[in-house]
Amino acid sequence: MSYLISEEGQELLGTVKEFCDKEVKEQCKEYDRTGEWPKKIYDKAVKMQLHMLEVPKKYGGIGLDRISTAALFEQMAMADAGFATTISASGLGLKPVLIAGTEEQKKRACKRIVDGGFSAFCLTEPGAGSDPGSAKTTAVKDGDSYVLNGRKCFITNGGVASFYCIAAMTDKSAGTRGMSMFYVEKGTPRPFHRP
Ligand SMILES: Cc1cc2nc3c(=O)[nH]c(=O)nc-3n(C[C@H](O)[C@H](O)[C@H](O)COP(=O)(O)OP(=O)(O)OC[C@H]3O[C@@H](n4cnc5c(N)ncnc54)[C@H](O)[C@@H]3O)c2cc1C
């Protein structure tokens, strides 16, 4: 279906294919064995701006169209599923901000990615995978802030993200309609534990 891919996408596809065939495929095999985070590969991917394919142009990203982006992810996945998941999940973690964030949040989140960071989309919990409505993480208003409490699992980029979009219940009685997304930057201090 290459005719659906934009000219910009076609150009990138060639570059990505070469990078994936020559470097990602072989190196990731080794990283799978050692269990290490493949920093060298992601540093190169960031240099090639692959981490910002889905950041809109107006916020300094590539702003690539959906079909071309999907074709690039497919190419990455052919070399290594983990590599493709990290890059695509980072775009997923940005989506809630782009859809519903304030202008300030959009600029902030996009800048974090453009500067070389990754994001994480945090929905799944132990006991709440296919059925996110049964999630137990809560967000309770405390003055001007919300306090989030709960546990997430299987979060791609969980250990390396610059920011997290975290789904939490603000009104458990409303099911999924009582669930909101919270933009949380890495290093956000935990609230004092009140006895
Ligand atoms: C590589 C990887 C990366 C991931 N990254 C993220 C991430 O970045 N962020 C995030 O939030 N989550 C992430 N996840 C979690 C993923 O979204 C969940 O694994 C998924 O939602 C399924 O949930 P579960 O694993 O709890 O399985 P379950 O919900 O327990 O499902 C187990 C099995 O039961 C089947 N099943 C469930 N309910 C029904 C039903 N009602 N009827 C029939 N069959 C049913 C399912 O199809 C499945 O086969 C990731 C998972 C993987 C494997």
The ligand as an ORCA input file, in Angstrom:
! r2SCAN-3c Opt
* xyz 0 1
  C       4.222     -5.521     25.305
  C       3.127     -4.879     26.094
  C       3.158     -3.523     26.306
  C       2.132     -2.907     27.030
  N       2.201     -1.555     27.225
  C       1.226     -0.961     27.948
  C       1.266      0.455     28.183
  O       2.176      1.167     27.737
  N       0.277      1.003     28.898
  C      -0.762      0.279     29.423
  O      -1.625      0.866     30.074
  N      -0.824     -1.060     29.221
  C       0.142     -1.693     28.491
  N       0.087     -3.045     28.282
  C      -0.988     -3.809     28.897
  C      -2.072     -4.216     27.912
  O      -2.846     -3.104     27.535
  C      -2.869     -5.307     28.611
  O      -2.036     -6.434     28.679
  C      -4.155     -5.622     27.893
  O      -5.078     -4.586     28.099
  C      -4.766     -6.946     28.377
  O      -4.924     -6.946     29.740
  P      -4.391     -8.183     30.645
  O      -2.970     -8.468     30.284
  O      -4.704     -7.849     32.066
  O      -5.227     -9.422     30.157
  P      -6.729     -9.800     30.560
  O      -7.590     -8.588     30.494
  O      -6.675    -10.530     31.851
  O      -7.103    -10.774     29.401
  C      -6.566    -12.097     29.338
  C      -7.208    -12.831     28.190
  O      -8.637    -12.923     28.383
  C      -9.329    -12.389     27.270
  N     -10.522    -11.667     27.760
  C     -10.533    -10.668     28.660
  N     -11.814    -10.255     28.881
  C     -12.596    -11.014     28.073
  C     -13.997    -11.054     27.839
  N     -14.839    -10.250     28.487
  N     -14.451    -11.947     26.938
  C     -13.618    -12.779     26.284
  N     -12.267    -12.780     26.473
  C     -11.769    -11.923     27.349
  C      -8.343    -11.429     26.603
  O      -8.627    -11.289     25.206
  C      -7.025    -12.156     26.816
  O      -6.820    -13.142     25.855
  C       1.074     -3.672     27.552
  C       1.043     -5.048     27.325
  C       2.053     -5.646     26.619
  C       1.998     -7.133     26.382
*
